[in-house]
Amino acid sequence: MKSLRSSSALETEGREESGQNSEPLIPGLPDEIAELCLLYLPYPYQASVSLVSFSWKRTIRDPFFLSSKTALSLSFPYIFVLAFHESTARIQWQTLDPRSGRWFVLPPMPCPWTACPPGFACASLPRQGKLVVLGGNRMRSDPETPMQSTIVYRTSTNQWSLMSPMPTPRSFFVAGSIKGKIVAVGGNGTGSTESIATAECYDPESDTWTAAATIDTRLARYESAVVGNKMYVTEGWSWPFKFSPRGRVYDPDENTWQGMSKAMREGWSGLSVVLDGRMFMISEYGDCPMKVYVPDDDTWRYVGGEKFPREAMKRPYVVNGVEGRIYVVSSGLNVAVGRLFEAEKWEFKAEWSVVAAPEAFHGFSPLNCQVLYG
C-alpha cells in the first residue's frame, strides 16, 4: 500500500528534528497503516491528537493527508454555532456532531477588541473546513466603532487565525461565500448614520481583499442567501410589513448588482437556508411555516409534512443546512432538525426532530450558524 504522505512531509526538517522524524507513527505498525488509522479519527480529535508526538502533528497537518481524508469521503458535516451568554455577554463557538448529538466547544476566538456580539458577519467554505468571521462592533470605549477584523477558523487544526483586515470597517452586515471567495455587503460604518453602499471580496487562498461593485440601494436591514453563483440580499422583514422590502442580487461574474423580483422579496419573510441549490425559508410569523422559492414561476410554495416544532424552540433562531437537512438553532441552543423529501418537482415534505442542548448552554442565545466538513 502506498503511503499517504507527500514527499515533502518526509524530508528532514533540521538536524535537531531528525530523531523525531524517524520515530514511527504507531509502534509496531507500518506507517501507511498507521496513517489510515489517523485518517479515521473524527473531527475534532485529529487536531487534538497532533499533540501526541511530532510525527503525528507532521502527518495530520500535511495537506496531502487532508486531501486524502476528503478523497476517501471521511469528512462529515458539523454544525457550528456562534452564541453569546445573555447574562455575561461572553462570546462562544460550539460545534454539534449531528450524527451523535455531541457538542464540542471551540477555542476562544481571538477578537482584537471587546466586541458587541451581534455585530459580526460569518460565512464558511464548508468543504475546505474554513469558517470566516468578519467585522463587528467595539464595546466599552466607543460602542459605535465598527471593526475591520478577519478571523479564520480551520477544522484541520482546530485553531483560529487573524488574517488581513477588511478595507472597510463594518458591523451589522452580511457575508456569503461564492466560488471559494467571501463577499461582505453593507453594514454600519464609521461615523455614518446610513448603511455602507460598498461591497468587498475576500480570497482566503491569497489572504487578500478586493473591491466589488457598489450596491445601488442602501438597505436598512439584512438577510442574504447564495443560490448558485449569485448572492441575494434583502432588506429583511418587519411583520406585519409597513412597506415593501427592497432587495438586490449580486452577480460575481459580471460584478454587478441587479434588482430582485417583487414576489421574491415580499415573500422573503424569515430566515433563509439553501439546500442543493434551492432556497427555503422559515417564516417569522404564526407557527413558522416553511416555504421554498420556485424561480421557474417566481413564487413561494409552502412545504408540507410536519409543522416546525415551535413549542420546543424559543426565539431567536439561526439556521443552516446540508445534505437534505435543515438545522434551526434556538435560544438555549436546542436544535430542530428538519429532513426534507421531494415528492414531485418543487413539492416538498418535512419531518422534524429536536436535539436538546446540554444544560450548560441554556443561558446562550445563537447569533449565527454555519456548516463545515471535518
C-alpha positions, 0 to 999 in steps of 0.5 A, spaced: 500 500 500 502 506 498 503 511 503 499 517 504 504 522 505 507 527 500 514 527 499 515 533 502 512 531 509 518 526 509 524 530 508 528 532 514 526 538 517 533 540 521 538 536 524 535 537 531 528 534 528 531 528 525 530 523 531 523 525 531 522 524 524 524 517 524 520 515 530 514 511 527 507 513 527 504 507 531 509 502 534 509 496 531 505 498 525 507 500 518 506 507 517 501 507 511 497 503 516 498 507 521 496 513 517 489 510 515 488 509 522 489 517 523 485 518 517 479 515 521 479 519 527 473 524 527 473 531 527 475 534 532 480 529 535 485 529 529 487 536 531 487 534 538 491 528 537 497 532 533 499 533 540 501 526 541 508 526 538 511 530 532 510 525 527 503 525 528 502 533 528 507 532 521 502 527 518 495 530 520 497 537 518 500 535 511 495 537 506 496 531 502 493 527 508 487 532 508 486 531 501 486 524 502 481 524 508 476 528 503 478 523 497 476 517 501 469 521 503 471 521 511 469 528 512 462 529 515 458 535 516 458 539 523 454 544 525 457 550 528 454 555 532 456 562 534 452 564 541 453 569 546 451 568 554 445 573 555 447 574 562 455 575 561 455 577 554 461 572 553 462 570 546 462 562 544 463 557 538 460 550 539 460 545 534 454 539 534 456 532 531 449 531 528 450 524 527 451 523 535 448 529 538 455 531 541 457 538 542 464 540 542 466 547 544 471 551 540 477 555 542 476 562 544 476 566 538 481 571 538 477 578 537 482 584 537 477 588 541 471 587 546 466 586 541 458 587 541 456 580 539 451 581 534 455 585 530 459 580 526 458 577 519 460 569 518 460 565 512 464 558 511 467 554 505 464 548 508 468 543 504 475 546 505 473 546 513 474 554 513 469 558 517 470 566 516 468 571 521 468 578 519 467 585 522 463 587 528 462 592 533 467 595 539 464 595 546 466 599 552 470 605 549 466 607 543 460 602 542 459 605 535 466 603 532 465 598 527 471 593 526 475 591 520 477 584 523 478 577 519 478 571 523 479 564 520 477 558 523 480 551 520 477 544 522 484 541 520 487 544 526 482 546 530 485 553 531 483 560 529 487 565 525 487 573 524 488 574 517 488 581 513 483 586 515 477 588 511 478 595 507 472 597 510 470 597 517 463 594 518 458 591 523 451 589 522 452 586 515 452 580 511 457 575 508 456 569 503 461 565 500 461 564 492 466 560 488 471 559 494 471 567 495 467 571 501 463 577 499 461 582 505 455 587 503 453 593 507 453 594 514 454 600 519 460 604 518 464 609 521 461 615 523 455 614 518 448 614 520 446 610 513 448 603 511 455 602 507 453 602 499 460 598 498 461 591 497 468 587 498 471 580 496 475 576 500 480 570 497 482 566 503 487 562 498 491 569 497 489 572 504 487 578 500 481 583 499 478 586 493 473 591 491 466 589 488 461 593 485 457 598 489 450 596 491 445 601 488 440 601 494 442 602 501 438 597 505 436 598 512 436 591 514 439 584 512 438 577 510 442 574 504 442 567 501 447 564 495 443 560 490 448 558 485 453 563 483 449 569 485 448 572 492 441 575 494 440 580 499 434 583 502 432 588 506 429 583 511 422 583 514 418 587 519 411 583 520 406 585 519 410 589 513 409 597 513 412 597 506 415 593 501 422 590 502 427 592 497 432 587 495 438 586 490 442 580 487 449 580 486 452 577 480 460 575 481 461 574 474 459 580 471 460 584 478 454 587 478 448 588 482 441 587 479 434 588 482 430 582 485 423 580 483 417 583 487 414 576 489 421 574 491 422 579 496 415 580 499 415 573 500 422 573 503 419 573 510 424 569 515 430 566 515 433 563 509 437 556 508 439 553 501 439 546 500 442 543 493 441 549 490 434 551 492 432 556 497 427 555 503 425 559 508 422 559 515 417 564 516 417 569 522 410 569 523 404 564 526 407 557 527 413 558 522 411 555 516 416 553 511 416 555 504 421 554 498 422 559 492 420 556 485 424 561 480 421 557 474 414 561 476 417 566 481 413 564 487 413 561 494 410 554 495 409 552 502 412 545 504 408 540 507 409 534 512 410 536 519 409 543 522 416 546 525 416 544 532 415 551 535 413 549 542 420 546 543 424 552 540 424 559 543 426 565 539 431 567 536 433 562 531 439 561 526 439 556 521 443 552 516 443 546 512 446 540 508 445 534 505 437 534 505 437 537 512 435 543 515 438 545 522 434 551 526 438 553 532 434 556 538 435 560 544 438 555 549 441 552 543 436 546 542 436 544 535 430 542 530 432 538 525 428 538 519 429 532 513 426 534 507 423 529 501 421 531 494 415 528 492 414 531 485 418 537 482 418 543 487 413 539 492 416 538 498 415 534 505 418 535 512 419 531 518 422 534 524 426 532 530 429 536 536 436 535 539 436 538 546 442 542 548 446 540 554 444 544 560 450 548 560 448 552 554 441 554 556 443 561 558 446 562 550 442 565 545 445 563 537 447 569 533 449 565 527 450 558 524 454 555 519 456 548 516 463 545 515 466 538 513 471 535 518 
